[in-house]
Amino acid sequence: MLPVTYILLTGGCPINIFQKALKRTRDTWFDKAMSLFDRAAIGKEAWDELEELLISADVGVVTTSKLINAVKDHASEAKLDGSHIRDILQEEMVGILSVPARPFNVAAHPEVILVVGVNGSGKTTSIAKLAYKYKKEGKSVLLAAADTFRAAAIDQLKKQGERVGVDVIAHQPGADPGAVVYDALQAAKSRGMDILIIDTAGRLHTKFNLMEELMKVRRVAAKLDAAAPHEVILVLDATTGQNGLTQARYFTEAVGVTGIFIAKLDGTAKGGIALAICDELKLPIQLIGVGEGLEDIVAFNAKEFVEALTS
């Protein structure tokens, strides 16, 4: 049998890993929701309970209404029993979560990945996991410490770089983030690196300045490579629930987020937020964090996610 770390980092994910990550969400809300379909008759009371449970799991009012209406339509047309209605709900959930990734030039060298997210979201740890993932795939990785407003952020990224075994391009605290990105991209090109991962500031309480800064960082990268950044990954703390939707909107407006990395999913009962993100923002979830270790990163799979949440 393959070691778990190998399975996690090759893009496939055994169902038990998702089950572990979603245990609190499933035990708190979805087990109750799925048990509603064991009743002899599915009436208004059951639908109302389902709505309440899904909203409590942070699926969101809009997405919950969409799910329930779609399932009701199928159920009334075919006069299905509870087990078939449950299957339809699962299929609808998979459909919502199956947002296609944005295509980009896979031959880009280096591939520039801009990582954004509010302070405390787990961004630096997630960057380390990404770097570790790419190293395991045999790719060379360079990190850029473009969160220059916090000396602690630069130090944290350097420590994570040492932990993973990759270099970090950094300036002094207070330096121009754009200058860091320029130097890092130049270094990545001259060294022939495969991947450049850029850390950024996350001071959402100063939203306007932060978003202006992020847009500048993006423009600087584009000066050296018109297609850069090739990906913009937003790290969301799953424990924030619906607040994550607001964050995602801000960052998407500013820098065009292309994918979501959900961190700390194993530490919350609000895992339903994944459905709200995909439905309301039409952003693909690419990865989830399932622990503190470098190897605790899982490629997202809609079908396996739903099976772990509802089975």
C-alpha positions as CSV (number, residue, x, y, z in Angstrom):
1,M,0.0,0.0,0.0
2,L,1.3,3.5,-0.9
3,P,2.1,5.8,2.1
4,V,-0.5,8.4,2.7
5,T,1.9,11.3,1.9
6,Y,2.5,9.9,-1.5
7,I,-1.2,9.5,-2.2
8,L,-1.9,13.0,-1.1
9,L,0.7,14.6,-3.3
10,T,0.0,12.8,-6.5
11,G,-3.4,14.5,-7.0
12,G,-5.5,11.5,-6.0
13,C,-7.2,11.4,-2.6
14,P,-8.5,8.4,-0.8
15,I,-12.0,9.0,0.5
16,N,-10.9,8.5,4.1
17,I,-8.7,11.7,3.9
18,F,-11.7,13.8,2.9
19,Q,-13.8,12.0,5.6
20,K,-11.2,13.1,8.2
21,A,-11.1,16.7,7.0
22,L,-14.9,16.9,6.9
23,K,-15.7,14.9,10.1
24,R,-16.9,17.9,12.1
25,T,-19.1,19.3,9.4
26,R,-20.5,15.8,8.6
27,D,-21.1,14.9,12.3
28,T,-22.6,18.3,13.2
29,W,-24.9,18.9,10.2
30,F,-24.8,16.6,7.2
31,D,-25.5,13.3,9.0
32,K,-28.7,14.9,10.2
33,A,-29.5,16.3,6.8
34,M,-29.0,12.9,5.1
35,S,-31.1,11.1,7.7
36,L,-34.1,13.2,6.7
37,F,-34.4,11.0,3.6
38,D,-34.9,7.9,5.7
39,R,-38.4,9.0,6.5
40,A,-41.4,7.2,5.0
41,A,-42.6,10.5,3.5
42,I,-40.6,13.7,2.5
43,G,-42.9,16.6,3.3
44,K,-42.7,20.3,4.0
45,E,-41.3,19.7,7.5
46,A,-38.4,17.6,6.1
47,W,-37.6,20.3,3.5
48,D,-37.6,23.0,6.1
49,E,-35.3,21.0,8.3
50,L,-32.9,20.4,5.4
51,E,-32.8,24.1,4.6
52,E,-32.0,24.9,8.2
53,L,-29.2,22.3,8.4
54,L,-27.6,23.4,5.2
55,I,-27.6,27.0,6.1
56,S,-26.2,26.1,9.5
57,A,-23.3,24.3,7.8
58,D,-22.6,27.6,5.9
59,V,-23.8,26.4,2.6
60,G,-25.5,29.9,2.4
61,V,-29.0,31.0,1.8
62,V,-28.7,31.4,-1.9
63,T,-27.0,28.1,-2.6
64,T,-29.2,26.3,-0.2
65,S,-32.3,27.6,-2.0
66,K,-30.9,26.6,-5.3
67,L,-30.1,23.0,-4.1
68,I,-33.5,22.4,-2.5
69,N,-35.4,23.8,-5.4
70,A,-33.5,21.7,-7.9
71,V,-34.0,18.5,-5.8
72,K,-37.7,19.3,-5.3
73,D,-38.2,19.7,-9.0
74,H,-36.7,16.3,-9.7
75,A,-38.6,14.6,-6.8
76,S,-42.0,16.0,-7.8
77,E,-41.6,15.1,-11.5
78,A,-40.6,11.5,-10.8
79,K,-42.3,10.9,-7.5
80,L,-39.1,9.5,-6.0
81,D,-38.5,7.9,-2.6
82,G,-36.1,9.3,0.0
83,S,-33.0,7.3,-1.1
84,H,-33.4,8.6,-4.7
85,I,-33.9,12.1,-3.5
86,R,-30.7,11.8,-1.4
87,D,-28.9,10.7,-4.6
88,I,-30.2,13.7,-6.5
89,L,-29.1,16.1,-3.7
90,Q,-25.6,14.6,-3.9
91,E,-25.5,14.9,-7.7
92,E,-26.6,18.6,-7.5
93,M,-23.8,19.3,-4.9
94,V,-21.2,17.7,-7.1
95,G,-22.4,19.8,-10.0
96,I,-22.1,23.0,-8.0
97,L,-18.6,22.1,-6.8
98,S,-17.3,21.1,-10.3
99,V,-16.2,24.6,-11.4
100,P,-13.7,24.2,-14.2
101,A,-10.2,25.6,-13.7
102,R,-9.1,28.5,-15.8
103,P,-6.7,27.4,-18.6
104,F,-3.3,29.0,-18.7
105,N,0.0,28.5,-20.5
106,V,1.4,25.4,-18.8
107,A,4.7,26.0,-20.7
108,A,5.2,29.3,-18.8
109,H,8.7,29.4,-17.3
110,P,8.7,30.1,-14.5
111,E,5.0,29.6,-13.6
112,V,4.2,32.6,-11.4
113,I,1.7,31.9,-8.6
114,L,0.4,34.9,-6.6
115,V,-0.9,33.8,-3.2
116,V,-3.4,36.1,-1.5
117,G,-5.5,36.0,1.7
118,V,-6.1,37.9,4.9
119,N,-3.6,37.7,7.8
120,G,-4.2,34.7,9.9
121,S,-5.8,32.6,7.2
122,G,-3.0,30.1,7.1
123,K,-1.4,31.7,4.0
124,T,2.2,31.2,4.9
125,T,1.7,27.6,5.9
126,S,-0.3,26.9,2.7
127,I,2.5,28.4,0.6
128,A,5.0,26.0,2.3
129,K,2.6,23.1,1.5
130,L,2.4,24.3,-2.1
131,A,6.2,24.5,-2.4
132,Y,6.6,21.1,-0.8
133,K,4.0,19.7,-3.3
134,Y,5.8,21.0,-6.3
135,K,9.2,19.8,-5.0
136,K,7.8,16.3,-4.6
137,E,6.8,16.6,-8.2
138,G,10.4,17.2,-9.1
139,K,10.0,21.0,-9.8
140,S,12.3,23.7,-8.7
141,V,10.6,26.4,-6.5
142,L,11.5,29.9,-5.4
143,L,9.5,32.0,-2.9
144,A,9.1,35.8,-2.8
145,A,8.4,37.6,0.5
146,A,6.2,40.4,-0.8
147,D,4.4,41.0,2.5
148,T,6.9,43.6,3.5
149,F,4.8,45.5,6.0
150,R,5.2,42.9,8.7
151,A,8.7,41.8,9.6
152,A,7.2,38.7,11.1
153,A,5.7,37.8,7.8
154,I,9.2,37.9,6.1
155,D,10.7,35.8,9.0
156,Q,7.9,33.3,8.8
157,L,8.3,32.8,5.1
158,K,12.1,32.4,5.5
159,K,11.5,29.7,8.2
160,Q,9.1,27.9,5.9
161,G,11.5,28.1,3.1
162,E,14.2,26.5,5.2
163,R,11.7,23.9,6.3
164,V,10.8,23.0,2.7
165,G,14.4,23.5,1.4
166,V,13.7,26.3,-1.0
167,D,15.2,29.8,-1.3
168,V,13.3,33.0,-0.4
169,I,13.8,36.3,-2.1
170,A,13.3,39.0,0.5
171,H,14.0,42.7,1.1
172,Q,14.0,44.6,4.4
173,P,10.7,45.2,6.2
174,G,8.9,48.2,4.8
175,A,10.4,47.8,1.3
176,D,8.3,48.2,-1.9
177,P,6.5,44.8,-2.5
178,G,6.7,45.5,-6.2
179,A,10.5,45.6,-6.0
180,V,10.5,42.3,-4.2
181,V,8.4,40.7,-6.9
182,Y,10.6,42.2,-9.7
183,D,13.8,40.9,-8.1
184,A,12.2,37.5,-7.4
185,L,11.0,37.0,-11.0
186,Q,14.3,38.1,-12.4
187,A,16.0,35.6,-10.1
188,A,13.6,32.8,-11.0
189,K,14.2,33.5,-14.7
190,S,18.0,33.6,-14.3
191,R,18.1,30.4,-12.2
192,G,15.7,28.6,-14.6
193,M,13.2,27.9,-11.8
194,D,10.0,26.1,-12.6
195,I,7.8,27.8,-10.0
196,L,7.8,31.2,-8.3
197,I,5.3,31.5,-5.4
198,I,4.7,35.1,-4.2
199,D,3.5,35.8,-0.7
200,T,1.5,39.0,-0.3
201,A,0.1,41.2,2.5
202,G,-3.3,40.5,3.9
203,R,-4.4,43.5,5.9
204,L,-8.1,43.5,5.0
205,H,-9.0,46.1,7.5
206,T,-7.1,48.6,5.3
207,K,-8.9,47.2,2.2
208,F,-8.4,50.0,-0.3
209,N,-4.6,50.3,0.3
210,L,-4.2,46.5,0.3
211,M,-6.0,46.0,-2.9
212,E,-4.1,48.9,-4.6
213,E,-0.9,47.2,-3.4
214,L,-1.9,43.8,-4.8
215,M,-2.8,45.3,-8.1
216,K,0.6,47.0,-8.3
217,V,2.3,43.6,-7.5
218,R,0.3,42.1,-10.4
219,R,1.3,44.8,-12.8
220,V,5.0,44.5,-11.8
221,A,4.9,40.7,-12.6
222,A,3.2,41.4,-15.9
223,K,6.1,43.7,-16.9
224,L,8.5,40.8,-17.0
225,D,5.9,38.3,-18.3
226,A,2.8,39.6,-19.9
227,A,0.8,36.5,-18.8
228,A,2.0,36.6,-15.2
229,P,0.8,35.9,-12.6
230,H,-0.4,32.6,-14.2
231,E,-2.4,31.7,-11.2
232,V,-3.8,33.7,-8.3
233,I,-4.6,31.4,-5.4
234,L,-6.7,32.7,-2.5
235,V,-6.2,31.0,0.8
236,L,-9.4,30.9,2.8
237,D,-9.6,29.9,6.5
238,A,-12.5,27.5,6.5
239,T,-13.4,28.4,10.1
240,T,-14.5,31.9,9.0
241,G,-17.4,30.5,7.1
242,Q,-19.5,33.0,5.2
243,N,-16.9,35.8,5.9
244,G,-14.7,33.9,3.5
245,L,-17.2,34.8,0.7
246,T,-16.7,38.5,1.4
247,Q,-12.9,38.1,1.4
248,A,-13.1,36.2,-1.9
249,R,-15.1,38.9,-3.5
250,Y,-12.6,41.6,-2.5
251,F,-9.6,39.7,-3.7
252,T,-11.2,38.6,-7.0
253,E,-12.2,42.2,-7.8
254,A,-8.6,43.4,-7.2
255,V,-6.4,40.7,-8.7
256,G,-8.6,38.1,-10.5
257,V,-8.5,35.1,-8.2
258,T,-8.3,31.9,-10.3
259,G,-8.6,29.3,-7.6
260,I,-9.2,28.6,-3.9
261,F,-7.0,26.9,-1.3
262,I,-9.2,26.1,1.7
263,A,-7.1,25.9,4.8
264,K,-8.0,24.5,8.3
265,L,-11.0,22.5,6.9
266,D,-10.4,19.8,9.4
267,G,-10.9,22.3,12.3
268,T,-14.4,23.5,11.5
269,A,-18.0,22.4,11.2
270,K,-18.5,25.0,8.4
271,G,-17.3,22.9,5.5
272,G,-20.5,23.8,3.6
273,I,-18.8,27.1,2.7
274,A,-17.1,25.2,-0.2
275,L,-20.5,25.0,-1.9
276,A,-21.2,28.7,-1.4
277,I,-17.9,29.7,-2.9
278,C,-18.2,27.6,-6.0
279,D,-21.9,28.5,-6.5
280,E,-21.8,32.3,-5.8
281,L,-18.3,33.1,-7.1
282,K,-17.8,30.5,-9.7
283,L,-14.3,29.9,-8.5
284,P,-12.7,26.4,-8.5
285,I,-11.5,25.0,-5.3
286,Q,-8.0,23.6,-6.1
287,L,-6.6,22.4,-2.8
288,I,-7.6,21.8,0.8
289,G,-5.5,21.8,3.9
290,V,-6.1,18.9,6.2
291,G,-3.5,19.3,9.0
292,E,-0.3,21.0,10.1
293,G,2.2,18.9,8.2
294,L,3.8,19.9,4.9
295,E,2.3,16.8,3.3
296,D,-1.3,17.7,4.6
297,I,-2.5,19.1,1.3
298,V,-5.1,17.4,-0.9
299,A,-6.1,18.1,-4.5
300,F,-9.8,18.9,-4.5
301,N,-12.2,16.4,-6.0
302,A,-15.9,17.3,-6.1
303,K,-17.3,13.8,-6.1
304,E,-15.1,12.5,-3.3
305,F,-15.7,15.7,-1.3
306,V,-19.5,15.1,-1.5
307,E,-19.3,11.4,-0.8
308,A,-17.2,12.2,2.4
309,L,-19.7,14.8,3.4
310,T,-22.9,12.9,3.0
311,S,-22.0,9.1,3.2
